[in-house]
Amino acid sequence: MYNILKSNSEIWGQFSKKEEYSPKQLDSHERFNYSYSMHKDVSNPNVSKYLIQNGFQVEYPNNRKFAVCLTHDIDDIYPPLTHTLLSSFYCFKQLNLKELKKQVSWKITGRTNSPYINFRKIMELEAKYDAKSSFYFIASENDPRRFRYNIEDIENELKFIVDNGWEVGLHGGYYSYNNLDEILSEKRRLESVLGKNIIGFRNHYLRFKTPDSWKILSKAGFKYDTTFGYSDMVGFRNGMCHPFKPYDLNENKEIDILEIPLAVMDVALFDVADSVEDAWNYAKKLIDIVEENNGIITILWHNNVFDNPFRSSWSLLYEKILKYCYEKNAWMTNGAEIWNWWNDGY
């Protein structure tokens, strides 16, 4: 694959993200954003298209034409005060007393009743459409906004997820994304609670440095990453709508980790869209483009929108996406299954 891409210097520069090696500008979270990139047409996976034009072919299980990698970042398992206040106000305004009780009673009845511990509900929704997903959990103790949670508190939930064929991966800590020792510590902590090894990773706040993050994750023993997307835009960050092994321009060699690039994050989608209908049009367009190019589209929907009265349209849109892809006979699965399939044949 590299030889094909290297034959076109413009395509190679976009694929390898040469512009991110010594960036002139980063945001307050030290991220390279879409707004800083010279490649603005991120709805066009032109690197993948170039590969296809030069003989690259992908065959999905059961002759599916394309795949959807479904993912959830678990930033919180207990609603912060702002959520509780906004939810209560919204429910009171709508005279929805049943939902109002649900949003506030968990503080009395016990943390296990938190509306954010909704993984089984999400799994049930996905199962309706023959889909599975990945859940990435935080195992760090430090965060720029607030303490998030102790992963030990939901040991039974983690085991339920993996026992039913979904995936648990690591949502790397905000301050540890560039620290091998810290990432290893978080990985061990999550594996200790889960009782099995994990292979998948996405970093908190999508903090990522090209190519250093890939190298650290490879050394930490992760098989795949799915952080590589923009926090301020939806689309294809390096023109790829297929998984790929990154290439280190400094050392002139492949990095031993599979990147399943992130295309659609709920927060970014609703930031760029003017309405729910506009958000659907963005998502539908990208799905159709991925289908046309026999690719994989990675979708990130946070768990906190599924039991959120003032963001109910977000969870409804997620189901609309599932239904649309199901009707297109897409392979909708988690990152671990995609890695296993890719590792076997590509």
C-alpha positions as CSV (number, residue, x, y, z in Angstrom):
1,M,0.0,0.0,0.0
2,Y,2.8,2.4,0.9
3,N,4.4,2.1,-2.5
4,I,1.2,3.0,-4.2
5,L,0.7,6.1,-2.0
6,K,4.3,7.2,-2.3
7,S,4.0,7.3,-6.1
8,N,1.9,10.5,-5.6
9,S,3.6,13.0,-3.4
10,E,0.4,15.0,-2.7
11,I,-1.5,11.8,-1.7
12,W,1.4,10.6,0.4
13,G,1.7,13.9,2.2
14,Q,-2.0,13.8,3.0
15,F,-2.0,10.1,4.1
16,S,1.0,10.5,6.3
17,K,-0.2,13.9,7.6
18,K,3.1,15.5,7.1
19,E,1.6,18.9,8.0
20,E,1.0,17.6,11.6
21,Y,4.7,16.8,12.4
22,S,5.7,20.4,13.1
23,P,2.4,22.2,13.4
24,K,2.4,26.0,13.6
25,Q,-0.8,26.1,15.7
26,L,-2.6,23.9,18.2
27,D,-5.7,24.5,20.2
28,S,-5.9,24.9,24.0
29,H,-5.9,21.1,24.4
30,E,-2.8,20.8,22.2
31,R,-4.8,19.3,19.3
32,F,-4.3,19.8,15.6
33,N,-7.8,20.8,14.4
34,Y,-9.5,20.8,11.1
35,S,-9.3,24.6,11.0
36,Y,-5.5,24.4,10.9
37,S,-5.3,21.9,8.1
38,M,-4.6,22.6,4.4
39,H,-6.9,19.7,3.5
40,K,-10.4,21.2,3.7
41,D,-12.4,18.7,1.7
42,V,-12.7,16.1,4.5
43,S,-15.9,14.7,3.1
44,N,-13.8,13.3,0.2
45,P,-11.8,10.2,1.1
46,N,-9.4,10.9,-1.8
47,V,-6.6,8.8,-0.4
48,S,-8.8,5.7,-0.2
49,K,-10.1,6.5,-3.7
50,Y,-6.5,6.6,-5.0
51,L,-5.8,3.2,-3.5
52,I,-9.0,1.8,-5.0
53,Q,-8.1,3.2,-8.4
54,N,-4.8,1.4,-8.1
55,G,-6.2,-2.1,-7.3
56,F,-6.9,-1.9,-3.5
57,Q,-9.9,-4.1,-2.7
58,V,-11.6,-5.0,0.6
59,E,-14.0,-7.9,1.2
60,Y,-16.2,-7.7,4.3
61,P,-17.8,-10.7,6.0
62,N,-20.9,-12.1,4.3
63,N,-20.2,-10.0,1.2
64,R,-21.2,-6.7,2.9
65,K,-20.3,-3.7,0.8
66,F,-19.1,-1.5,3.7
67,A,-18.7,-1.4,7.5
68,V,-19.6,0.8,10.4
69,C,-17.4,0.8,13.5
70,L,-19.7,1.9,16.4
71,T,-18.1,3.4,19.5
72,H,-18.9,5.1,22.8
73,D,-16.6,7.2,24.9
74,I,-17.7,6.9,28.6
75,D,-16.6,10.3,29.9
76,D,-19.0,10.0,32.9
77,I,-21.0,7.3,34.7
78,Y,-22.6,9.8,37.1
79,P,-24.3,12.9,35.8
80,P,-22.5,16.2,36.8
81,L,-24.5,18.9,38.5
82,T,-25.0,20.8,35.3
83,H,-26.7,17.8,33.7
84,T,-29.0,17.2,36.7
85,L,-30.1,20.9,36.8
86,L,-30.7,21.1,33.0
87,S,-32.5,17.8,32.9
88,S,-34.7,18.7,35.9
89,F,-35.6,22.0,34.4
90,Y,-36.4,20.4,31.1
91,C,-38.5,17.7,32.6
92,F,-40.4,20.1,34.8
93,K,-41.1,22.4,31.8
94,Q,-42.4,19.4,29.9
95,L,-44.4,18.2,33.0
96,N,-42.6,14.8,32.6
97,L,-42.6,13.8,36.3
98,K,-41.6,10.2,35.6
99,E,-38.4,11.3,33.8
100,L,-37.7,14.0,36.4
101,K,-37.8,11.3,39.1
102,K,-35.4,9.1,37.2
103,Q,-32.9,12.0,36.8
104,V,-32.7,12.9,40.5
105,S,-33.7,9.7,42.4
106,W,-30.4,7.9,41.8
107,K,-28.7,10.1,44.4
108,I,-31.0,8.6,47.0
109,T,-31.6,5.0,45.7
110,G,-27.9,4.5,44.9
111,R,-25.2,5.1,42.3
112,T,-26.0,1.9,40.4
113,N,-29.2,3.6,39.3
114,S,-27.4,6.5,37.6
115,P,-29.0,7.3,34.3
116,Y,-25.5,7.3,32.8
117,I,-25.0,3.6,33.6
118,N,-27.0,2.8,30.5
119,F,-24.7,0.4,28.6
120,R,-27.3,-2.4,28.6
121,K,-29.8,0.0,27.1
122,I,-27.4,1.0,24.3
123,M,-26.6,-2.7,23.7
124,E,-30.2,-3.5,23.5
125,L,-30.8,-0.7,20.9
126,E,-27.9,-1.9,18.8
127,A,-28.9,-5.5,18.9
128,K,-32.2,-4.5,17.3
129,Y,-30.1,-3.7,14.2
130,D,-27.7,-6.7,14.4
131,A,-25.0,-4.3,15.6
132,K,-22.3,-4.3,18.2
133,S,-20.1,-1.5,19.6
134,S,-17.0,-0.6,21.6
135,F,-17.2,1.2,25.0
136,Y,-14.1,3.1,26.0
137,F,-13.7,3.6,29.7
138,I,-11.6,6.0,31.7
139,A,-9.1,4.5,34.2
140,S,-7.2,7.6,35.1
141,E,-7.7,9.7,38.2
142,N,-6.8,13.2,36.9
143,D,-9.0,15.3,34.6
144,P,-9.0,19.1,33.7
145,R,-12.7,19.5,34.6
146,R,-13.6,17.2,37.5
147,F,-13.0,13.7,38.9
148,R,-14.8,11.3,36.5
149,Y,-15.2,7.9,38.2
150,N,-13.6,4.8,39.6
151,I,-13.6,2.0,37.0
152,E,-13.9,-0.5,39.9
153,D,-17.4,0.8,40.6
154,I,-18.8,-0.8,37.5
155,E,-16.9,-4.2,37.3
156,N,-20.2,-6.1,36.7
157,E,-21.2,-3.8,33.9
158,L,-17.8,-4.2,32.1
159,K,-18.0,-8.0,32.3
160,F,-21.6,-7.9,31.0
161,I,-20.5,-6.0,28.0
162,V,-17.7,-8.3,27.0
163,D,-19.6,-11.5,27.9
164,N,-22.3,-10.5,25.4
165,G,-19.9,-9.8,22.5
166,W,-19.5,-6.1,22.7
167,E,-16.0,-4.6,23.4
168,V,-14.4,-2.7,26.3
169,G,-11.4,-0.6,25.5
170,L,-9.4,2.2,27.2
171,H,-10.4,5.9,27.1
172,G,-6.9,7.3,27.8
173,G,-6.6,10.0,30.4
174,Y,-6.3,13.7,29.4
175,Y,-2.9,14.1,31.0
176,S,-1.5,10.7,30.0
177,Y,-2.0,10.7,26.2
178,N,1.7,11.3,25.6
179,N,3.1,9.3,28.6
180,L,3.8,5.6,28.1
181,D,4.1,4.8,31.8
182,E,0.7,6.4,32.6
183,I,-1.0,4.7,29.7
184,L,0.4,1.3,30.7
185,S,-0.8,2.0,34.3
186,E,-4.4,2.8,33.1
187,K,-4.3,-0.2,30.8
188,R,-3.3,-2.6,33.7
189,R,-6.0,-1.1,35.9
190,L,-8.8,-1.6,33.4
191,E,-7.6,-5.1,32.6
192,S,-7.5,-6.0,36.3
193,V,-11.1,-5.0,36.7
194,L,-12.2,-6.6,33.4
195,G,-10.2,-9.8,34.0
196,K,-8.9,-9.9,30.4
197,N,-6.6,-8.1,28.1
198,I,-7.8,-5.1,26.1
199,I,-6.7,-4.1,22.6
200,G,-8.6,-0.9,21.7
201,F,-7.9,2.7,22.5
202,R,-9.3,6.2,22.1
203,N,-8.0,9.2,24.0
204,H,-10.0,11.6,26.1
205,Y,-10.7,14.9,24.3
206,L,-9.3,13.3,21.2
207,R,-5.8,14.5,22.3
208,F,-3.4,13.1,19.7
209,K,0.0,13.9,18.3
210,T,1.2,12.6,14.9
211,P,3.1,10.2,14.8
212,D,4.1,10.0,18.5
213,S,0.7,8.8,19.8
214,W,0.7,5.8,17.5
215,K,4.2,4.9,18.6
216,I,3.4,5.1,22.3
217,L,0.2,3.0,21.9
218,S,2.1,0.4,19.9
219,K,4.7,0.2,22.7
220,A,1.9,-0.1,25.2
221,G,0.6,-3.2,23.5
222,F,-2.6,-1.8,21.9
223,K,-3.6,-3.5,18.6
224,Y,-5.7,-0.6,17.3
225,D,-6.5,3.1,17.9
226,T,-9.5,5.1,16.9
227,T,-8.7,8.6,18.1
228,F,-7.6,9.9,14.7
229,G,-10.4,12.3,13.8
230,Y,-11.1,16.0,14.3
231,S,-12.8,17.5,17.3
232,D,-14.1,20.4,15.3
233,M,-15.3,18.7,12.1
234,V,-16.7,15.4,10.8
235,G,-15.0,13.6,7.9
236,F,-11.8,11.9,6.9
237,R,-8.8,13.5,8.6
238,N,-6.2,12.0,6.2
239,G,-8.4,11.1,3.3
240,M,-8.8,7.5,4.4
241,C,-12.1,5.8,4.9
242,H,-10.3,2.5,5.5
243,P,-8.2,1.2,8.5
244,F,-4.5,1.7,7.9
245,K,-1.1,1.1,9.5
246,P,0.4,4.6,10.1
247,Y,3.8,5.4,8.7
248,D,6.5,7.2,10.7
249,L,8.2,9.8,8.4
250,N,11.0,10.4,10.9
251,E,12.1,6.8,11.1
252,N,10.9,5.9,7.6
253,K,9.0,2.8,8.7
254,E,5.5,1.5,9.5
255,I,4.1,1.8,13.0
256,D,2.8,-1.5,14.3
257,I,-0.8,-0.5,15.2
258,L,-4.0,-0.3,13.2
259,E,-5.7,3.0,13.0
260,I,-9.5,2.8,12.5
261,P,-10.0,6.5,11.8
262,L,-12.8,8.4,13.5
263,A,-15.2,10.1,11.0
264,V,-18.3,11.2,13.0
265,M,-18.3,12.4,16.7
266,D,-21.7,13.5,18.0
267,V,-20.4,16.7,19.6
268,A,-18.5,17.8,16.4
269,L,-21.5,16.8,14.2
270,F,-23.9,19.0,16.2
271,D,-21.4,21.8,16.3
272,V,-21.1,22.0,12.5
273,A,-24.8,21.3,11.8
274,D,-27.5,24.0,12.0
275,S,-30.2,21.6,13.1
276,V,-31.0,18.0,13.7
277,E,-32.0,17.6,10.1
278,D,-28.8,19.2,9.0
279,A,-26.8,16.8,11.3
280,W,-28.6,13.8,9.7
281,N,-27.7,15.1,6.2
282,Y,-24.1,15.4,7.2
283,A,-24.1,11.8,8.6
284,K,-26.0,10.4,5.7
285,K,-23.7,11.9,3.1
286,L,-20.6,10.5,4.8
287,I,-22.3,7.0,5.1
288,D,-23.2,7.1,1.4
289,I,-19.6,8.1,0.5
290,V,-18.1,5.3,2.6
291,E,-20.5,2.8,1.0
292,E,-19.5,4.0,-2.5
293,N,-15.9,3.4,-1.6
294,N,-16.3,0.1,0.1
295,G,-14.9,1.6,3.3
296,I,-15.5,1.8,7.0
297,I,-17.1,4.7,8.9
298,T,-16.3,5.1,12.6
299,I,-19.1,6.7,14.6
300,L,-18.7,8.0,18.2
301,W,-21.8,8.6,20.3
302,H,-21.3,9.4,24.0
303,N,-23.3,7.4,26.5
304,N,-24.5,10.5,28.3
305,V,-26.8,11.5,25.4
306,F,-28.9,8.3,25.7
307,D,-30.6,9.3,28.9
308,N,-30.5,13.0,28.5
309,P,-34.0,14.7,28.3
310,F,-32.6,17.9,26.8
311,R,-30.6,16.0,24.1
312,S,-33.2,13.3,23.2
313,S,-32.8,14.2,19.5
314,W,-29.2,13.1,19.7
315,S,-30.1,9.5,20.7
316,L,-32.9,9.5,18.2
317,L,-30.4,10.4,15.5
318,Y,-28.1,7.6,16.5
319,E,-31.0,5.1,16.0
320,K,-31.8,6.7,12.7
321,I,-28.2,6.1,11.6
322,L,-28.3,2.5,12.8
323,K,-31.6,1.9,10.9
324,Y,-30.2,3.5,7.7
325,C,-27.0,1.4,7.8
326,Y,-28.9,-1.8,8.7
327,E,-31.2,-1.3,5.6
328,K,-28.0,-0.9,3.5
329,N,-26.8,-4.3,4.9
330,A,-23.7,-2.7,6.4
331,W,-21.5,-4.7,8.8
332,M,-22.0,-2.8,12.0
333,T,-19.6,-4.0,14.7
334,N,-16.9,-2.9,17.2
335,G,-13.3,-2.1,16.8
336,A,-12.0,-5.4,18.1
337,E,-13.9,-7.4,15.5
338,I,-12.7,-5.1,12.8
339,W,-9.1,-5.5,14.0
340,N,-9.5,-9.3,14.0
341,W,-10.9,-9.3,10.5
342,W,-8.3,-6.9,9.2
343,N,-5.5,-8.8,10.8
344,D,-6.6,-12.0,9.3
345,G,-6.8,-10.8,5.7
346,Y,-5.1,-7.4,5.2
